[in-house]
Amino acid sequence: MAKRYKIKRYNKIYRTDRRAIARRVVLWVAGLAVLAFIGYCAYGPVVNFLSGKYSGSKPDLSKSSSAASSSTEKPIEKKDDSYRSVDRSQLATPQQISDTVAGLADAGVTRVLIELKDDSGMLYYRSQNQQASAAGAISDQAVDLDAFIAACKEKDIQVAAVLSALKDPLMAGYDKSSAILYGDGSYIWLDDTAANGGKPWLNPNAGSTRQYLQSLCTELCEKGVSEIVLKDAVYPNGLSQSMMNFGFTSASQTKQSALQDLIQQLQTAVGEKGGILSLVYDNQWLYEDSVNEVNYKALTADRFYLDTALDTVETGTVLGDYTVPSGATQQEVSQKLYDYYQQKIPGVIAFGPQGTSITQQTKGQFYNS
């Protein structure tokens, strides 16, 4: 009889392998994590797709649409600057401000000039400058500048403030440190004898002069003035020129450099406020190469204007091949002055009566005020 084999039975084959279970659990968890990540990433695009939204890049249709519309739209015409000056008496009431600005807009004016500091030193707006207030320099006839600027802004009209720079007997008399002095500096220099009504002038080399003018320019720009036009940025004619004391401390300082330094300081301050600084001169300061040791044609600013008013040009003045005749018309003189000085002063603009102007684009055109 064949030997019978004894079958051994081990309990392990009927038990679950714990390590296998652990591996399966890990695999299931990993699988679920991958599925969850995929679902998370796909959720946004799927929802946007179902809702009709699209978050991907789209083709730029602006070019094609603009090309299609360009055939029907009219090109925007850029208007040349048309200047007008406005008298403060036209701005005495809110209604006058409204009517005046409406008239300027109807006339196609793009920039309006208003004198806010005259050659007596008075200010014609409600300045917050403490020095001006202490000196009594704020006029009772001050205009409501904020209202005027707001009305101009609605009509796309820029406001240019005209300021008398150095011809300011009020401040020069109030603050000696800002004035041109006489001799050793003990007295204020006057442009004539006191008996004849001589007046003091501001010294462009004085720190107090520069601080005062910069403060006014900055204040006006903060109110919305876009251009400061300096007139009377000159040294005075008058007695005892050799006795003028400007406080120069070195041989490198001259009347020319002191005036240009003042202009540069004001130009920088105005530019920081988004404005421009301009100079305006009449013929008497520009005709000669040097007037009281200064070449005014060589001064620089953002803009340079030439005042062509007839009362600033003497009969007999020779401008190249043209001599100003007796009875010359305003337009004739303005045009000849412009033709003459544009070759001597880069970018000069002829500045006609009532603040009108001609430029390269509008040469020969004058606007009635």
C-alpha positions, 0 to 999 in steps of 0.5 A: 500500500502506497505511503500516504502523504500528510498534508500540512496546513498553515493558517497563513494561507487563510489570513489576509496579508496586512502589508498588501492591504496597506499598499492597496490603501496607499494606492487608492488614496493616491488615485483619489488625490490625483482625481481630486487635483484633476477635477479642481483644475478642470472645474473653472474652465468647465463651469465657464464653458457651460455658462458661456464665459471664456477666460483664455486669450482672444484674438485682437479685434480692435485693429480690424474694428478700428480699420472698419470704422476709420473709413467712416470716422472723420479725423480729429483736427488739431486746432492751432493755439489761439490766444486771447487776453481777458480783462479782469473787469470781465470776470467780476461776477459769476455770470460775467465769468460764464458769459466771458468763457462762453464767448472765448469758446465760441471764438475758438480760443484755446488759451486765455491770458489773464494778468494776475500780478501787475507792475505795481506788485499787486496780486489779483487773485486770492493768494494764500502767500503770507508775505503778499498778505503782510505787504498788502499785495492782494487787491480788493478787486481780486477775481474768483480765479478758481471759478474762472479756471473751472469754467475754462476747463469745461470748454477745454481752454487753458489758462495762462497767468501773466506776472510782472516779475522784477518790476514790483515796487511794492514787495521791493519796498516792503522787504529790503532783502529782495530789492536791488540795493545802492552802493554798499547796500545801506539803501534801496536803489531807485530807478529815479530820484525819490522826488521824481517818484523813483521806484525800487525793483526786485533783485533777481539774485536775491534768495527772497525774490526767488522764493517769493516768485516761486511761491506764487508760480507754484500756487497758481499751477496748483490752482490749475494754471497751465502756463506762467508768462513772465513780463518785466523779467528785466533789469531797470533803466534808470539812474546810477546803473554802476551803483546797483548792488546785486550781492554778487559774491564771485566774478562768475556771477553776472546780471545775465547769469543771475537772471537766467538762474532765476528763470531756470528756478521758476521753470523747474518749479512750474514744470514739477507742477505740470506747467510751462514757463514763458517769457514775453519781451517787447522790442526795446529789450531785444533789438540790441545785442546788449541792454544794460549788460544783458542779451535778452535774446539769449535767455531761455525758457519753455516759450519765448514771446515777442510783444508786437504792440505798436507802442513798443516799436518806434518809427524808424526801427530797422528790421533787416531790410524793413524799416518801420514807417510812420502810420504802419499797421499793427498787422504789418509791424507784427509780421515784420517783427516776427520774420526778423526775430524768428531767425534770432530766437529759436521758437519765438512766437509773435505776440500781438495786441490783446494777447493774440499770437502768430506761430509757424502754423498760423503765420500772418493770422490774427484773431480779433479780441 
